[in-house]
Amino acid sequence: MVIEKADGNYSAYSPDLPGCVATGATREEAEERMREAIAFHLDGLREDGLPLPDPQAPAAYVAV
């Protein structure tokens, strides 16, 4: 999950789940809504009999 500060709120998305996005007034709210969006997205794929995507997006943290 990637969370970005936007103009007046926060937005979140998952590189491995195109179209799966969420927003929130705070970082915490955006993260919680994104967790819900991911669960909803994966449930929909299962219900439609579609395969769940394998994680493809690498991640790293860099301390400066």
C-alpha positions as CSV (number, residue, x, y, z in Angstrom):
1,M,0.0,0.0,0.0
2,V,1.3,3.5,-0.9
3,I,-0.1,6.4,1.1
4,E,0.4,10.0,-0.3
5,K,-0.4,13.3,1.2
6,A,-2.7,15.2,-1.1
7,D,-4.2,18.7,-1.0
8,G,-6.3,18.5,2.2
9,N,-6.4,14.7,2.6
10,Y,-4.5,11.5,2.1
11,S,-4.8,9.0,-0.7
12,A,-3.8,5.4,-0.9
13,Y,-3.4,2.7,-3.6
14,S,-1.9,-0.7,-4.1
15,P,0.4,-1.1,-7.1
16,D,-0.5,-4.8,-7.3
17,L,-4.3,-4.1,-7.4
18,P,-4.9,-1.6,-10.2
19,G,-8.0,0.5,-9.5
20,C,-8.0,-0.3,-5.8
21,V,-7.8,3.1,-4.1
22,A,-9.0,4.9,-1.0
23,T,-8.8,8.4,0.6
24,G,-9.1,9.7,4.2
25,A,-8.8,13.0,6.1
26,T,-5.8,11.5,8.0
27,R,-3.1,9.1,7.2
28,E,-4.6,6.6,9.6
29,E,-8.1,6.9,8.0
30,A,-6.7,6.5,4.5
31,E,-4.8,3.3,5.7
32,E,-7.9,1.8,7.3
33,R,-10.1,2.6,4.3
34,M,-7.4,1.0,2.0
35,R,-7.4,-2.1,4.1
36,E,-11.1,-2.3,3.7
37,A,-10.8,-1.6,-0.1
38,I,-8.2,-4.4,-0.5
39,A,-10.4,-6.9,1.3
40,F,-13.4,-5.9,-0.8
41,H,-11.4,-6.1,-4.0
42,L,-10.0,-9.5,-3.2
43,D,-13.5,-10.8,-2.2
44,G,-14.8,-9.6,-5.6
45,L,-12.1,-11.4,-7.5
46,R,-12.9,-14.6,-5.6
47,E,-16.6,-14.3,-6.2
48,D,-16.0,-13.8,-9.9
49,G,-13.7,-16.9,-10.0
50,L,-10.7,-14.8,-11.0
51,P,-7.2,-15.5,-9.8
52,L,-5.7,-13.4,-7.0
53,P,-2.7,-11.4,-8.3
54,D,0.8,-12.4,-7.1
55,P,2.6,-9.5,-5.5
56,Q,4.9,-7.9,-8.1
57,A,5.8,-4.5,-6.6
58,P,9.0,-4.4,-4.7
59,A,9.3,-2.0,-1.7
60,A,12.1,-0.5,0.2
61,Y,12.6,2.1,2.9
62,V,15.5,4.5,2.9
63,A,16.6,6.5,5.9
64,V,18.4,9.7,5.1
